[in-house]
């Protein structure tokens, strides 16, 4: 994609749009509903027209059922790119790593996610990984947010946490992120 100046990107975010480049033309994408306005030469020109009220957004065409790659990079419901959504769907709604599988086994019941058990375990893990704001989210977002914070913690800290069902110390197969020494960081 053509480089777009950071100030133009910030202005776009304030106006509730994003950019997509197709065949050398800029397309404005309204983030609230993914409606588009195509055919702009530059991102700045598109934003200027938007600010002047000269942009007409069109509803995106429904994708062809037999062409899966047509929507790569577009957002599904404004949250997740469609290509990632396909991968998550294949894994039952998660990323499919060991932590994801173990959490599903421990907390996913036929009636849905056992959020009380998830919160109890998350708080017992400690390290301030569970945030009280998560309780306002839907169960899937609670699980996802906590799991992402736990993954980040385990990648950065040489530690283990108690397994949700066995209580045994584990890292869920998550390795440490390689660290650069201070010397090599200063040398660059």
Rosetta blueprint (number, residue, H / E / L):
1 X L
2 X L
3 X L
4 X L
5 X L
6 X H
7 X H
8 X H
9 X H
10 X H
11 X H
12 X H
13 X H
14 X H
15 X H
16 X L
17 X E
18 X E
19 X E
20 X E
21 X E
22 X E
23 X L
24 X L
25 X E
26 X E
27 X E
28 X E
29 X E
30 X E
31 X L
32 X L
33 X L
34 X L
35 X L
36 X E
37 X E
38 X E
39 X E
40 X E
41 X L
42 X L
43 X H
44 X H
45 X H
46 X H
47 X H
48 X H
49 X H
50 X H
51 X H
52 X L
53 X L
54 X L
55 X L
56 X L
57 X L
58 X E
59 X L
60 X L
61 X L
62 X L
63 X L
64 X L
65 X L
66 X L
67 X L
68 X H
69 X H
70 X H
71 X H
72 X L
73 X L
74 X L
75 X E
76 X E
77 X L
78 X L
79 X L
80 X E
81 X E
82 X H
83 X H
84 X H
85 X H
86 X H
87 X H
88 X H
89 X H
90 X H
91 X L
92 X L
93 X L
94 X L
95 X L
96 X L
97 X L
98 X H
99 X H
100 X H
101 X H
102 X H
103 X H
104 X H
105 X H
106 X H
107 X H
108 X E
109 X E
110 X L
111 X L
112 X E
113 X E
114 X L
115 X H
116 X H
117 X H
118 X H
119 X H
120 X H
121 X H
122 X H
123 X H
124 X H
125 X H
126 X L
127 X L
128 X L
129 X L
130 X L
131 X L
132 X H
133 X H
134 X H
135 X H
136 X H
137 X L
138 X L
139 X H
140 X H
141 X H
142 X H
143 X H
144 X H
145 X H
146 X H
147 X H
148 X H
149 X H
150 X H
151 X H
152 X H
153 X H
154 X H
155 X H
156 X H
157 X L
158 X L
159 X L
160 X L
161 X E
162 X E
163 X L
164 X L
165 X L
166 X L
167 X L
168 X L
169 X E
170 X E
171 X L
172 X L
173 X L
174 X L
175 X L
176 X L
177 X L
178 X L
179 X L
180 X L
181 X L
182 X H
183 X H
184 X H
185 X H
186 X H
187 X H
188 X L
